[in-house]
Amino acid sequence: MNGRLRGAISCLVVALMCFLLVDHLFAQGTVKGKQRSKKPSPAVKATVPADTTSRADDQRKQTAPAAQAADTTHKPPPPAPFEYRTIDNHAFGVGERLTFDISYGFITAGEAVMAIPSYEDIMGRRCFRVEFTVNSLSSFNWIYKVDDHYLTFIDIQSIAPLRFEQHIREGSYSRDFSADFDQVDHIAKTTEGQHPIPPYVLDIMSAFYYFRTLDLSAAKTGDIFTLNNFYKDTTYELGVRVLGRQELEVTAGTFKTIVVEPLVKEGGLFKSEGRIVIWLTDDDVKIPVRVNTKVVIGSIDTELSGYSGLCGPLRSRIK
């Protein structure tokens, strides 16, 4: 039972942090078309005096070495220095704090907090320090104790992670993991090795915050978005389908929401035994209002219980 419960709680953590997010990070490919070969024009015979031809041949012989010398001295221009992309962010900032109640069936099992307490400099870049914690309540600890801490540092200009940390304590299971993302040379240096990464790869926390900067006002039911997300030693592709829009009442209020579902693939961090559905405020800030995770041993609900320090107005709130 504890193994299954740990799996269910892991799915919840995934849902809170990775459910979203669209990736326009893939490099755009270039399609090469076939060029039609042109038939050579009929040769035109010209009468050239013999002495003129001889002088032209001598001139070609004299200029050929000079041309060859020029070719050997030609060098390709050096590559342009890397410049971070700029993402227009009006969705979140320092001071934001979101709290959630976690229910397992009819039992309130724990609470989660997502917060941006400060800025911090990483690799010489100004970053948002983003913290995410999941803790079981003392009344639930006798069933299964959870004390998970996640930390990511997100470059404020490119909304891409430069460092990620994970510290898991769930029952008798524990795990500590960290990764430093070299976004310039596209390398992830982790506690378990060094791995290549695509441009502006995301981790399981920064993916959520990157998504919040995107404009979903025109998103339609059935639209599917994808992202590149790195974890452990691999970059995973995660699709997210838009299910529609809905009004929803939770402890923190009643909101207009956009409903999405991660399309979980077998293998990797996103493997689960059930379905994950997420309700986000249908406005510029896009904070999660509810996450429902159905697993083989029941259902886990996470609902927004409070918020403060938002970057902009919560226009989706009805009451």
LORONU-972881 format. One record per residue (C-alpha): residue in one letter; y, x, z; residue number from 0. Coordinates in steps of 0.2 Angstrom, whole numbers. Layout:
residues N
@residuo a py Y px X pz Z num NUM
...
This chain:
residues 319
@residuo m py 0 px 0 pz 0 num 0
@residuo n py 12 px 14 pz 4 num 1
@residuo g py 10 px 22 pz -12 num 2
@residuo r py 14 px 6 pz -22 num 3
@residuo l py 29 px 2 pz -10 num 4
@residuo r py 36 px 20 pz -13 num 5
@residuo g py 34 px 17 pz -32 num 6
@residuo a py 43 px 0 pz -31 num 7
@residuo i py 57 px 8 pz -21 num 8
@residuo s py 58 px 22 pz -34 num 9
@residuo c py 60 px 9 pz -47 num 10
@residuo l py 75 px 2 pz -37 num 11
@residuo v py 83 px 19 pz -36 num 12
@residuo v py 81 px 21 pz -55 num 13
@residuo a py 88 px 3 pz -58 num 14
@residuo l py 104 px 7 pz -48 num 15
@residuo m py 107 px 23 pz -56 num 16
@residuo c py 100 px 23 pz -74 num 17
@residuo f py 100 px 6 pz -81 num 18
@residuo l py 114 px 8 pz -92 num 19
@residuo l py 121 px 17 pz -105 num 20
@residuo v py 125 px 20 pz -121 num 21
@residuo d py 123 px 36 pz -130 num 22
@residuo h py 135 px 40 pz -144 num 23
@residuo l py 129 px 58 pz -139 num 24
@residuo f py 117 px 60 pz -153 num 25
@residuo a py 123 px 72 pz -166 num 26
@residuo q py 127 px 63 pz -183 num 27
@residuo g py 115 px 68 pz -197 num 28
@residuo t py 121 px 72 pz -214 num 29
@residuo v py 112 px 63 pz -229 num 30
@residuo k py 110 px 74 pz -244 num 31
@residuo g py 109 px 65 pz -260 num 32
@residuo k py 101 px 72 pz -276 num 33
@residuo q py 113 px 78 pz -289 num 34
@residuo r py 111 px 74 pz -307 num 35
@residuo s py 108 px 89 pz -318 num 36
@residuo k py 120 px 91 pz -332 num 37
@residuo k py 114 px 95 pz -349 num 38
@residuo p py 122 px 111 pz -356 num 39
@residuo s py 134 px 109 pz -369 num 40
@residuo p py 129 px 116 pz -386 num 41
@residuo a py 133 px 134 pz -388 num 42
@residuo v py 149 px 138 pz -398 num 43
@residuo k py 148 px 153 pz -408 num 44
@residuo a py 163 px 164 pz -409 num 45
@residuo t py 167 px 179 pz -419 num 46
@residuo v py 174 px 193 pz -408 num 47
@residuo p py 179 px 210 pz -415 num 48
@residuo a py 167 px 223 pz -410 num 49
@residuo d py 180 px 234 pz -402 num 50
@residuo t py 186 px 219 pz -392 num 51
@residuo t py 168 px 216 pz -385 num 52
@residuo s py 166 px 235 pz -381 num 53
@residuo r py 183 px 235 pz -371 num 54
@residuo a py 177 px 219 pz -361 num 55
@residuo d py 161 px 227 pz -357 num 56
@residuo d py 169 px 243 pz -350 num 57
@residuo q py 181 px 232 pz -340 num 58
@residuo r py 167 px 222 pz -332 num 59
@residuo k py 158 px 239 pz -327 num 60
@residuo q py 174 px 245 pz -319 num 61
@residuo t py 177 px 229 pz -309 num 62
@residuo a py 159 px 226 pz -303 num 63
@residuo p py 158 px 240 pz -290 num 64
@residuo a py 175 px 233 pz -283 num 65
@residuo a py 168 px 216 pz -282 num 66
@residuo q py 152 px 222 pz -273 num 67
@residuo a py 162 px 232 pz -261 num 68
@residuo a py 173 px 216 pz -257 num 69
@residuo d py 157 px 206 pz -254 num 70
@residuo t py 150 px 219 pz -241 num 71
@residuo t py 166 px 219 pz -231 num 72
@residuo h py 167 px 200 pz -231 num 73
@residuo k py 162 px 192 pz -214 num 74
@residuo p py 160 px 174 pz -209 num 75
@residuo p py 174 px 168 pz -197 num 76
@residuo p py 169 px 167 pz -179 num 77
@residuo p py 163 px 150 pz -172 num 78
@residuo a py 177 px 140 pz -164 num 79
@residuo p py 177 px 140 pz -145 num 80
@residuo f py 169 px 126 pz -137 num 81
@residuo e py 181 px 111 pz -132 num 82
@residuo y py 175 px 98 pz -120 num 83
@residuo r py 177 px 80 pz -127 num 84
@residuo t py 189 px 68 pz -119 num 85
@residuo i py 183 px 51 pz -113 num 86
@residuo d py 196 px 38 pz -109 num 87
@residuo n py 191 px 32 pz -91 num 88
@residuo h py 200 px 17 pz -83 num 89
@residuo a py 184 px 11 pz -74 num 90
@residuo f py 182 px 22 pz -59 num 91
@residuo g py 190 px 36 pz -49 num 92
@residuo v py 191 px 45 pz -32 num 93
@residuo g py 190 px 32 pz -17 num 94
@residuo e py 178 px 20 pz -25 num 95
@residuo r py 164 px 14 pz -13 num 96
@residuo l py 151 px 1 pz -17 num 97
@residuo t py 138 px -6 pz -4 num 98
@residuo f py 122 px -15 pz -7 num 99
@residuo d py 109 px -25 pz 3 num 100
@residuo i py 91 px -22 pz -2 num 101
@residuo s py 79 px -36 pz 0 num 102
@residuo y py 60 px -35 pz -1 num 103
@residuo g py 54 px -53 pz -3 num 104
@residuo f py 62 px -62 pz 11 num 105
@residuo i py 65 px -47 pz 22 num 106
@residuo t py 81 px -37 pz 22 num 107
@residuo a py 74 px -19 pz 20 num 108
@residuo g py 89 px -8 pz 18 num 109
@residuo e py 106 px -3 pz 11 num 110
@residuo a py 113 px 8 pz -3 num 111
@residuo v py 130 px 16 pz -5 num 112
@residuo m py 138 px 23 pz -21 num 113
@residuo a py 154 px 32 pz -17 num 114
@residuo i py 166 px 44 pz -25 num 115
@residuo p py 174 px 52 pz -10 num 116
@residuo s py 183 px 67 pz -18 num 117
@residuo y py 186 px 79 pz -32 num 118
@residuo e py 177 px 96 pz -32 num 119
@residuo d py 177 px 111 pz -44 num 120
@residuo i py 161 px 116 pz -52 num 121
@residuo m py 160 px 130 pz -65 num 122
@residuo g py 179 px 131 pz -65 num 123
@residuo r py 180 px 112 pz -70 num 124
@residuo r py 188 px 98 pz -60 num 125
@residuo c py 174 px 85 pz -56 num 126
@residuo f py 171 px 69 pz -47 num 127
@residuo r py 159 px 71 pz -33 num 128
@residuo v py 148 px 56 pz -33 num 129
@residuo e py 136 px 52 pz -19 num 130
@residuo f py 122 px 39 pz -19 num 131
@residuo t py 111 px 35 pz -3 num 132
@residuo v py 97 px 23 pz 0 num 133
@residuo n py 92 px 20 pz 18 num 134
@residuo s py 79 px 8 pz 25 num 135
@residuo l py 85 px -2 pz 41 num 136
@residuo s py 78 px 3 pz 57 num 137
@residuo s py 69 px -14 pz 58 num 138
@residuo f py 60 px -10 pz 42 num 139
@residuo n py 56 px 9 pz 46 num 140
@residuo w py 39 px 4 pz 54 num 141
@residuo i py 33 px -3 pz 37 num 142
@residuo y py 41 px 11 pz 26 num 143
@residuo k py 55 px 23 pz 30 num 144
@residuo v py 67 px 28 pz 16 num 145
@residuo d py 81 px 41 pz 17 num 146
@residuo d py 86 px 46 pz 0 num 147
@residuo h py 102 px 56 pz -5 num 148
@residuo y py 108 px 59 pz -23 num 149
@residuo l py 123 px 69 pz -28 num 150
@residuo t py 131 px 72 pz -45 num 151
@residuo f py 147 px 81 pz -51 num 152
@residuo i py 154 px 73 pz -66 num 153
@residuo d py 167 px 82 pz -77 num 154
@residuo i py 183 px 71 pz -76 num 155
@residuo q py 187 px 75 pz -94 num 156
@residuo s py 171 px 73 pz -103 num 157
@residuo i py 162 px 62 pz -90 num 158
@residuo a py 147 px 73 pz -92 num 159
@residuo p py 137 px 81 pz -77 num 160
@residuo l py 138 px 99 pz -72 num 161
@residuo r py 127 px 98 pz -57 num 162
@residuo f py 114 px 86 pz -50 num 163
@residuo e py 105 px 85 pz -33 num 164
@residuo q py 91 px 74 pz -27 num 165
@residuo h py 84 px 74 pz -9 num 166
@residuo i py 70 px 61 pz -7 num 167
@residuo r py 62 px 56 pz 10 num 168
@residuo e py 51 px 41 pz 8 num 169
@residuo g py 37 px 39 pz 20 num 170
@residuo s py 27 px 55 pz 20 num 171
@residuo y py 33 px 59 pz 3 num 172
@residuo s py 48 px 72 pz 1 num 173
@residuo r py 56 px 80 pz -14 num 174
@residuo d py 71 px 91 pz -17 num 175
@residuo f py 77 px 95 pz -34 num 176
@residuo s py 93 px 102 pz -42 num 177
@residuo a py 100 px 105 pz -59 num 178
@residuo d py 115 px 114 pz -66 num 179
@residuo f py 120 px 108 pz -83 num 180
@residuo d py 128 px 121 pz -95 num 181
@residuo q py 136 px 109 pz -107 num 182
@residuo v py 144 px 123 pz -117 num 183
@residuo d py 127 px 132 pz -121 num 184
@residuo h py 116 px 117 pz -119 num 185
@residuo i py 105 px 123 pz -105 num 186
@residuo a py 99 px 115 pz -89 num 187
@residuo k py 95 px 127 pz -75 num 188
@residuo t py 84 px 118 pz -62 num 189
@residuo t py 75 px 123 pz -47 num 190
@residuo e py 59 px 122 pz -58 num 191
@residuo g py 65 px 131 pz -73 num 192
@residuo q py 77 px 132 pz -87 num 193
@residuo h py 77 px 120 pz -102 num 194
@residuo p py 87 px 116 pz -118 num 195
@residuo i py 97 px 100 pz -118 num 196
@residuo p py 107 px 90 pz -131 num 197
@residuo p py 126 px 90 pz -131 num 198
@residuo y py 133 px 80 pz -116 num 199
@residuo v py 116 px 75 pz -109 num 200
@residuo l py 117 px 64 pz -93 num 201
@residuo d py 107 px 64 pz -77 num 202
@residuo i py 101 px 48 pz -69 num 203
@residuo m py 118 px 45 pz -59 num 204
@residuo s py 131 px 51 pz -72 num 205
@residuo a py 123 px 39 pz -85 num 206
@residuo f py 129 px 24 pz -75 num 207
@residuo y py 147 px 31 pz -73 num 208
@residuo y py 148 px 36 pz -91 num 209
@residuo f py 142 px 18 pz -97 num 210
@residuo r py 156 px 11 pz -86 num 211
@residuo t py 169 px 19 pz -98 num 212
@residuo l py 163 px 10 pz -113 num 213
@residuo d py 169 px -6 pz -120 num 214
@residuo l py 156 px -20 pz -120 num 215
@residuo s py 168 px -34 pz -123 num 216
@residuo a py 160 px -37 pz -141 num 217
@residuo a py 142 px -34 pz -135 num 218
@residuo k py 130 px -48 pz -141 num 219
@residuo t py 114 px -54 pz -135 num 220
@residuo g py 100 px -43 pz -142 num 221
@residuo d py 111 px -28 pz -144 num 222
@residuo i py 101 px -12 pz -139 num 223
@residuo f py 110 px 4 pz -134 num 224
@residuo t py 101 px 21 pz -130 num 225
@residuo l py 106 px 37 pz -121 num 226
@residuo n py 99 px 54 pz -118 num 227
@residuo n py 95 px 57 pz -100 num 228
@residuo f py 88 px 73 pz -92 num 229
@residuo y py 76 px 73 pz -77 num 230
@residuo k py 65 px 87 pz -70 num 231
@residuo d py 61 px 96 pz -86 num 232
@residuo t py 63 px 84 pz -100 num 233
@residuo t py 76 px 74 pz -109 num 234
@residuo y py 71 px 56 pz -110 num 235
@residuo e py 78 px 42 pz -122 num 236
@residuo l py 81 px 26 pz -113 num 237
@residuo g py 86 px 10 pz -122 num 238
@residuo v py 95 px -5 pz -114 num 239
@residuo r py 95 px -22 pz -121 num 240
@residuo v py 109 px -35 pz -118 num 241
@residuo l py 102 px -51 pz -112 num 242
@residuo g py 118 px -62 pz -112 num 243
@residuo r py 132 px -67 pz -99 num 244
@residuo q py 131 px -77 pz -83 num 245
@residuo e py 141 px -82 pz -68 num 246
@residuo l py 132 px -76 pz -52 num 247
@residuo e py 136 px -78 pz -34 num 248
@residuo v py 132 px -64 pz -21 num 249
@residuo t py 138 px -59 pz -4 num 250
@residuo a py 153 px -50 pz -11 num 251
@residuo g py 159 px -65 pz -21 num 252
@residuo t py 156 px -75 pz -37 num 253
@residuo f py 157 px -65 pz -54 num 254
@residuo k py 156 px -67 pz -72 num 255
@residuo t py 143 px -54 pz -77 num 256
@residuo i py 135 px -46 pz -92 num 257
@residuo v py 116 px -45 pz -90 num 258
@residuo v py 106 px -30 pz -97 num 259
@residuo e py 88 px -24 pz -96 num 260
@residuo p py 82 px -6 pz -97 num 261
@residuo l py 68 px -5 pz -110 num 262
@residuo v py 56 px 6 pz -100 num 263
@residuo k py 44 px 18 pz -109 num 264
@residuo e py 28 px 25 pz -103 num 265
@residuo g py 30 px 42 pz -94 num 266
@residuo g py 44 px 51 pz -86 num 267
@residuo l py 56 px 44 pz -73 num 268
@residuo f py 57 px 27 pz -80 num 269
@residuo k py 39 px 22 pz -80 num 270
@residuo s py 37 px 6 pz -69 num 271
@residuo e py 25 px -8 pz -67 num 272
@residuo g py 37 px -22 pz -69 num 273
@residuo r py 54 px -28 pz -77 num 274
@residuo i py 71 px -22 pz -71 num 275
@residuo v py 86 px -34 pz -74 num 276
@residuo i py 104 px -29 pz -70 num 277
@residuo w py 120 px -40 pz -68 num 278
@residuo l py 136 px -30 pz -71 num 279
@residuo t py 154 px -37 pz -69 num 280
@residuo d py 160 px -42 pz -86 num 281
@residuo d py 176 px -33 pz -86 num 282
@residuo d py 183 px -15 pz -87 num 283
@residuo v py 176 px -8 pz -71 num 284
@residuo k py 158 px -14 pz -74 num 285
@residuo i py 151 px -13 pz -56 num 286
@residuo p py 133 px -18 pz -53 num 287
@residuo v py 132 px -35 pz -44 num 288
@residuo r py 113 px -38 pz -43 num 289
@residuo v py 98 px -28 pz -48 num 290
@residuo n py 81 px -37 pz -48 num 291
@residuo t py 65 px -27 pz -50 num 292
@residuo k py 48 px -36 pz -52 num 293
@residuo v py 33 px -25 pz -47 num 294
@residuo v py 15 px -28 pz -44 num 295
@residuo i py 17 px -30 pz -26 num 296
@residuo g py 32 px -42 pz -27 num 297
@residuo s py 51 px -42 pz -30 num 298
@residuo i py 65 px -31 pz -24 num 299
@residuo d py 83 px -38 pz -25 num 300
@residuo t py 98 px -27 pz -23 num 301
@residuo e py 115 px -37 pz -21 num 302
@residuo l py 133 px -31 pz -20 num 303
@residuo s py 139 px -34 pz -2 num 304
@residuo g py 156 px -25 pz -2 num 305
@residuo y py 167 px -14 pz -13 num 306
@residuo s py 184 px -4 pz -10 num 307
@residuo g py 195 px 8 pz -19 num 308
@residuo l py 192 px 2 pz -37 num 309
@residuo c py 201 px 10 pz -51 num 310
@residuo g py 207 px -6 pz -58 num 311
@residuo p py 207 px -25 pz -55 num 312
@residuo l py 191 px -34 pz -54 num 313
@residuo r py 195 px -48 pz -67 num 314
@residuo s py 178 px -55 pz -68 num 315
@residuo r py 178 px -61 pz -50 num 316
@residuo i py 180 px -80 pz -49 num 317
@residuo k py 180 px -83 pz -30 num 318
